């Protein structure tokens, strides 16, 4: 178990580092492109290729320029979402390891306690395989806080790095707000966090408060803060 767990954690760390490099490259290329597009006359136009010998109708550069202030936030949100996906994948990988170890008689996954799992008697697959697969499938639909809690309880029984764990949870909820609620802070996310406002770093590295109804704006310092928390947590989970 130790070797497989550490291997998955090392792969996660490598993927996070690669993603950070990709993000910084994308942001740098955007900054260069923004300066370039400002130097182009508003009267110019582009006709993007969208198929074989098929171009869109000419689009005035002035129309493209309207999005130059929105685009950096789009880049931040995309890479923030990718970080969240890497983290969710790691949780599922670790859960799989813990379930498998329990079934083969290795480490007992007592933290899981009672679980209701469906078995298909019409299937040719053996019951233990079904049990393992269905447990893992069900896990992906659990509420995030419960998925984090069960993994952390198994690998970090003393509940160290609580501040970092809380920050990871906050970022998961922020991603959900970005994807499903147009970046707006609402009572649901505040209730899940048990607070009246969310504090995020702005572009200058200064904490800014977001209250109910405010629109979340991510920044490079906040992305870095999220990554820092992820890495602290997984180092605590290593065996």
N, C-alpha and C positions, 0 to 999 in steps of 0.2 A: 504493500500500500504506500509506504513512504516514498519509494522510487517513483511510482506512477503519479502520486500527488505532487511531488516536487517538480516532476517533468511538466505537468500541466500548468503549474504556477510559473515555471520558467518560460514556457511558451507564451503565457499571458503577458508576462513582463516584456518579452521581446516584441510581441505584437503591439503593445502600448507604446513602446519606444519608436517603432516604425511608424505608427499612426501619428505620433507627435511630430516626427520629421516630415511626414506627408502634409500635415496641417500647416506647419511653418512654411513649407515650400509653397503651398497653395496661397497662403496669406501674402508671402513675399511677391509671388507672381501677380497677385491681384493689385498690390501696391504699385508695382511697376506698370501694369496695364492701365491702372487708373490715371497715372501721370501721362501716359501716352495718349489715352483717349481724350484727355483734356486739351491736348495740342491739336486735335483734329477738328476741322471746321464743322459747325452745326449743319451746314448745307450738304455734307457728304452723306452717303448711304451705303448700306451693306445688303447683300442678297445671299443669305446662308444656303449652302447645299443641303437639301433634305432627302434626296434620293438620286437615283441614277439620272443624270442630266436634268435634274429638277431643282430649281431654286425658288425660295420664297420671294414674294414681291419685295422690292427695295424697302428697307427700313431706315429711316433717317437716324443719323448718329445722335441727334439731339434727343430722340426717344430712348436710345440706349443709355445716355448719360443720366437720365432720370433715376436709374436704378443703382448708380454708383455708391450711394450712401447705404442702400439696403443690402447690397451684395456681401459686404464683410460679415454681417450678422448671419447671413445664410451659410457662409463657410463655417463659422463657429458652431452653428446649430447642427450641421451635417456631421462634423467631427465629434462633437459632444455626443450625438446619438450613436456614432460608431463605438465610442468608448463604453457607453452603456451596454451595447450589444455584446462587446467582448466580455464585459463583466457578467452579464446574464449567461453567456455560454460557459464561462468558468464555473459558475454556481452549479449548472447542470452537470458539468464534467465531474465536479467534486462529489455531487450527490450520487452519481452513478458509481463512483469508486466506493463510497461508503455503503451503498446498498449491496454491491457485489461482494465486498469484504464480509458483510454480515451473512450473506447467503452461503458463502464458501467456508464459513467458520473462522474467519480472520477476526478483525476488529468488530465487536458488537456495536451496532448502531442503535443503542438504547434511547438516544435522544429523540428518535422518530416516534417512539411510543406506539399507540394504536393508529392503524391506517386501514381504511376500507378500500379494497382493491378488487376490481371485477375480474372474473375468470371465465373464459369461453370454453365450455365443455365440448363444443362442437369442433374445436380446433385440434389439430394434430400436434401442436406445440406443447411441450411439457409444462406442468403447472408452475414450476420454479422460474422458467424463462418468461412465462406470461406475467408472473408476479413482479419480477424485476423490471420488465419493459413497461408494464402499466403503472408501476410506482413512479418511474422516471417520467413517463408521459404526463401523469397527474401533477407532478412537481412543477412542470413548466407553467401550469395554470394557477398555482398558488399565488396569493398576494405577495408582492415583493418583500415586505417586511418580515413575513413568515419564512420565506426562503432564506433570507439573510440570517435570520435568528437561528434556524436549525443548523445551518452550516457553521456559523460562528460558535454555537454552543458545543458542537462536536470538536472543532479544531482550536477553539480559544475559550476553554471553560471558565477562565478567570475574567473574561469579558474585558480584556485590555484593549487599548486603542478605541475607546468608546467615542471620542470626539471624531475620529476619522470614520468610524462606522456610521455615525449620525450624518456626517457630510456626504458619504456615499448614498445613503438613503435619500437625502435631500436632493441630490443630483438626479436620482432615478425619477423622483416626483417632478423635478423641473423638466426633464426630458418628456414626461407624459404631458405636462402642461404645454410644452412647445408643440408636440405632435397633435394633441387632441383639443387644445383650448386656445389656440392662437397666442401662445405665450402669456396668457393672462393668469395672474395669481387669483385663486378663489378660496372659498371657505373649505373646500375639500382638501386641498393641499396643505393649508394652514392647520386644519384639524388633524391630519395625519402626522404633521410635524409637532403638533402641540404648542403652537406659537401664534402670535398676532402679525408677524412680519418675517420676511426672509431677507437675510443679508448676503449680498454677493459683491465680489470685487469688481470695480469698474476698470476701464482701460488704463487708469493711472494707478491701479493697485489699492484704491481706497474703497472701504466697505460702504455699500449703498443699500438702503433699506427698501424693500418692496412690500407693499401692503395689499390687502384685498382690492382687486380691480386694476392694479398696476400691471404694466407689460414688462416682462423679463427681457433684459438685454445681457447676453453673455459677453465675456471678454477673455483675452488671452490669460491674464492673471487668474481668472476664475477657472478656466480649463486646467491650468497648471496646478491650482489648488486641488481640483478634483483628482487629477493624476497622482498627486502626492499622497492623498488619502488612500487611493486604491493600492499604491505600492506599500504603504505602511501596513495596511490590513493583510495583504498576501504574505508579507514577510513574517507576520505574526502567525499565519496559518501554516507556514512551512514546518516540516517535521525533520 
